[in-house]
């Protein structure tokens, strides 16, 4: 029985093997056929795609060439239009510029004529005012001198008054000096002037400068000085002043201003101011003593009035303040 079963199994195996082999051969044949069919389809599709690409490429190239040609044509037309427009604009601008230049030239000529006429009038008016001021100053000085000679002040002799007012008449800014001395004369003539005992005269420029330096050394709180020549600034003495003493120095612009004033500008207790007028010496110390003198050209013609009388001190302070303070410029470090 076992051998019979084994034989049957062998036959079954062989039959199954034959069936499987047949099926595999059939599948292989079908796959091969399918592959060939797919190759054929792919080749056909590739050919069609290549043809389509060639067609599209040729069409695109033609379109691009057409667009380029059209753009070139339009650019040529635009270039011609721009060239014509630019030419017309340049010609128009040239014409307008020429018209403007001619108009400006005509207006300039008219303006120059008007300016010349205006300057001529201003010059004439200025010289007329200067002449009038000089005549007025001369008249005022003459009047002061005549009045002083007829009414001697503080017991002065006629010769001394002549010397004083001869110096005043030679000052550069006669109008301001005349104004100062007129006020002083009016105050002195207004009464017996009880402060005469504390008021005296000093003569010559050297004496005036020496007294101003003496007032500096005696000052306790504040000194105001007006000096008409920068060469006369007591620089060394001012540098040695105590910081507790305030100094207001007003000096006329001129030679050696930088050399003598620079060491003083910016110091805490000293203020330096400049002015253009060169007409007077003045010194006010602690509101207790004053010295006033016209800056006459001649050294011997400089005559100063010194007073310790409180009323006279106030008078001189009231005179010098408005006249000089408003016409000065405060110097700062770096101005010189």
C-alpha positions in Angstrom: 0.0 0.0 0.0 2.8 2.4 0.8 4.4 1.9 -2.6 1.1 2.5 -4.2 0.6 5.7 -2.4 4.1 6.8 -3.2 3.6 6.2 -6.9 0.3 8.1 -6.8 2.1 11.1 -5.1 4.8 11.0 -7.7 2.3 11.1 -10.5 0.5 14.0 -8.8 3.8 15.9 -8.4 4.7 15.5 -12.0 1.3 16.6 -13.1 1.4 19.7 -10.9 4.9 20.5 -12.1 3.8 20.2 -15.7 0.8 22.5 -15.0 2.9 25.1 -13.3 5.5 25.1 -16.1 2.7 25.5 -18.6 1.3 28.4 -16.7 4.7 30.1 -16.3 5.4 29.8 -19.9 2.0 31.3 -20.7 2.6 34.2 -18.3 6.1 34.8 -19.8 4.7 34.9 -23.3 2.0 37.3 -22.3 4.5 39.6 -20.5 6.8 39.6 -23.5 3.9 40.5 -25.7 2.8 43.3 -23.4 6.3 44.7 -23.3 6.6 44.7 -27.0 3.3 46.4 -27.2 4.3 49.0 -24.6 7.6 49.6 -26.4 5.7 50.2 -29.6 3.3 52.6 -27.9 6.2 54.5 -26.2 8.1 54.8 -29.4 5.0 56.1 -31.2 4.3 58.6 -28.4 7.9 59.8 -28.3 7.8 60.4 -32.0 4.6 62.4 -31.8 6.0 64.4 -28.8 9.2 65.2 -30.7 7.2 66.3 -33.7 5.0 68.5 -31.5 8.1 70.0 -29.8 9.7 70.8 -33.2 6.4 72.4 -34.3 6.0 74.5 -31.2 9.6 75.5 -31.3 9.4 76.7 -34.9 6.2 78.5 -34.1 7.7 80.2 -31.0 10.8 81.3 -32.9 8.7 82.8 -35.6 6.6 84.6 -33.0 9.7 86.0 -31.3 11.2 87.2 -34.5 7.9 88.9 -35.4 7.7 90.6 -32.0 11.3 91.7 -32.2 10.8 93.2 -35.6 7.7 95.0 -34.5 9.5 96.3 -31.4 12.4 97.5 -33.4 10.0 99.3 -35.8 8.2 101.0 -32.9 11.5 102.0 -31.3 12.6 103.6 -34.5 9.4 105.6 -34.6 9.6 106.7 -31.0 13.2 107.7 -31.4 12.3 109.9 -34.3 9.5 111.5 -32.3 11.8 112.1 -29.3 14.4 113.6 -31.5 12.0 116.0 -33.0 10.5 116.9 -29.6 14.0 117.4 -28.1 15.0 119.6 -31.0 11.9 121.7 -30.6 12.4 121.9 -26.8 16.0 123.0 -27.1 15.1 125.7 -29.6 12.2 126.9 -27.4 14.5 126.9 -24.3 17.1 128.8 -26.1 14.6 131.4 -27.2 13.2 131.7 -23.7 16.7 132.0 -22.2 17.6 134.7 -24.6 14.4 136.6 -23.7 15.1 136.2 -20.0 18.7 137.4 -20.4 17.6 140.4 -22.3 14.9 141.2 -19.8 17.3 140.7 -16.8 19.9 142.9 -18.5 17.4 145.7 -19.0 16.1 145.4 -15.4 19.7 145.4 -14.1 20.5 148.5 -16.0 17.4 150.2 -14.6 18.3 148.9 -11.1 21.8 150.2 -11.3 20.5 153.6 -12.4 18.1 153.7 -9.5 20.8 152.5 -7.1 23.1 155.1 -8.3 20.5 157.8 -7.8 19.7 156.4 -4.4 23.3 156.3 -3.3 23.9 159.8 -4.5 20.9 161.0 -2.5 22.0 159.0 0.6 25.6 160.4 0.3 24.3 163.9 -0.1 22.0 163.5 2.9 24.7 161.9 5.0 27.2 164.7 4.3 24.5 167.3 5.0 23.8 165.6 8.4 27.6 165.4 9.2 28.0 169.0 8.3 25.0 170.0 10.4 26.3 167.9 13.4 29.7 169.4 13.2 28.2 172.9 13.1 26.0 172.0 16.0 28.9 170.6 18.0 31.1 173.5 17.2 28.4 175.9 18.3 27.8 174.0 21.5 31.5 174.0 22.4 31.8 177.7 21.7 28.8 178.4 23.8 30.2 176.2 26.7 33.5 178.0 26.5 31.9 181.4 26.5 29.7 180.6 29.4 32.5 179.1 31.3 34.8 182.1 30.7 32.0 184.4 31.9 31.3 182.3 35.0 34.4 180.7 36.4 33.8 177.2 37.9 35.3 176.1 41.2 37.5 179.1 41.3 39.3 178.3 38.1 41.1 181.0 36.2 40.2 182.1 32.7 43.5 180.7 31.5 42.8 177.2 33.0 39.3 177.2 31.4 40.8 178.1 28.0 43.2 175.1 28.3 40.3 172.8 29.3 38.0 173.7 26.5 40.7 174.0 23.9 41.4 170.3 24.6 37.7 169.4 24.3 37.4 171.2 21.0 40.1 168.9 19.5 38.4 165.7 20.5 37.3 163.4 17.7 33.6 163.0 18.8 32.9 166.5 19.7 29.2 166.1 19.9 29.3 163.5 22.7 32.0 165.4 24.7 29.9 168.6 24.3 26.9 166.8 25.6 28.8 165.5 28.7 30.4 168.8 29.5 27.2 170.7 28.9 25.4 168.6 31.6 28.4 169.0 34.0 28.4 172.8 33.4 24.6 173.0 34.0 24.9 171.1 37.3 27.8 173.3 38.5 25.9 176.5 37.6 22.7 175.4 39.3 24.0 176.4 42.8 26.9 176.9 45.1 27.9 173.3 44.6 28.8 172.4 48.2 30.8 169.4 47.0 33.4 171.5 45.4 35.8 170.7 48.2 35.7 167.1 47.1 36.2 167.9 43.4 39.4 168.7 41.7 41.2 168.8 38.3 44.1 166.8 37.0 46.0 167.8 33.9 47.8 165.8 31.2 47.1 162.3 29.8 49.7 160.7 32.0 48.2 162.1 35.1 44.7 161.0 34.1 45.9 157.4 33.4 47.9 157.3 36.6 44.9 158.4 38.6 42.7 155.7 37.0 45.3 153.1 38.0 45.3 154.4 41.5 41.5 154.1 41.6 41.9 150.5 40.4 44.3 149.7 43.3 42.0 151.3 45.9 38.8 149.6 44.6 36.9 147.3 47.0 34.0 146.0 45.0 33.7 147.4 41.5 35.4 149.6 38.9 34.1 150.8 35.6 36.8 152.1 33.2 36.5 153.7 29.7 39.8 153.9 27.8 39.9 155.4 24.3 43.2 153.6 23.3 44.0 149.9 23.7 47.6 150.7 24.2 46.7 152.4 27.5 45.0 149.3 29.0 46.8 148.5 32.4 46.8 144.8 31.6 49.3 143.7 34.2 47.5 145.6 37.0 44.1 144.2 35.9 45.5 140.7 36.0 46.6 141.2 39.5 43.2 142.5 40.7 41.5 140.5 43.5 38.7 138.2 42.2 36.4 139.9 44.6 36.6 143.2 42.7 34.5 143.3 39.5 35.9 145.3 36.6 33.9 146.6 33.6 36.5 147.7 31.0 35.3 149.6 27.9 38.0 150.2 25.3 38.0 151.6 21.8 38.9 149.3 19.0 42.5 149.8 17.7 46.1 148.7 17.5 47.2 146.3 20.3 43.6 145.5 21.3 44.3 141.8 20.9 47.6 141.9 22.7 46.5 143.9 25.7 42.9 142.7 26.0 43.2 139.0 25.3 44.7 138.1 28.7 41.7 139.8 30.4 38.8 138.3 28.3 37.1 135.4 30.0 38.4 136.2 33.5 35.7 135.7 36.1 35.8 139.2 37.6 36.6 141.2 34.4 34.3 142.0 31.5 35.8 143.6 28.4 33.7 145.6 26.0 34.7 147.4 22.8 33.3 150.5 21.1 34.3 152.5 18.0 34.2 156.0 19.5 37.5 157.5 20.8 36.4 160.5 22.8 36.6 160.1 26.6 38.4 158.7 29.6 36.2 157.7 32.5 36.6 155.7 35.8 34.0 155.0 38.4 35.2 153.3 41.7 32.8 151.7 44.1 30.2 154.3 43.3 32.3 156.6 45.6 34.7 158.3 43.2 34.6 159.3 39.6 37.1 160.7 37.0 36.0 162.1 33.7 38.2 163.6 31.0 37.8 164.3 27.2 40.3 162.3 25.1 41.9 165.4 23.5 44.6 164.7 20.8 47.4 166.6 22.7 48.7 164.9 25.8 48.8 168.2 27.7 45.2 169.1 26.6 43.7 166.1 28.5 42.1 167.7 31.6 40.2 165.4 34.0 37.6 166.2 36.7 37.8 164.0 39.8 35.1 164.0 42.4 34.2 162.1 45.6 31.0 164.0 46.1 28.1 161.5 46.1 25.8 163.7 44.1 28.5 164.3 41.5 29.3 160.6 41.4 25.6 159.8 40.6 25.6 162.5 37.9 28.6 161.1 36.1 27.3 157.6 36.4 24.0 158.7 34.9 25.9 160.5 32.0 28.4 157.7 31.1 25.9 154.8 31.4 23.4 155.7 28.6 26.0 157.2 26.3 28.5 154.3 26.3 27.0 151.1 27.6 24.4 150.7 24.8 27.1 151.2 22.1 29.5 148.5 23.3 30.1 144.9 22.4 31.0 142.3 25.0 34.1 140.3 24.1 34.1 136.6 24.6 37.0 134.1 24.5 37.9 133.5 20.8 36.7 136.9 19.6 40.2 138.2 19.5 
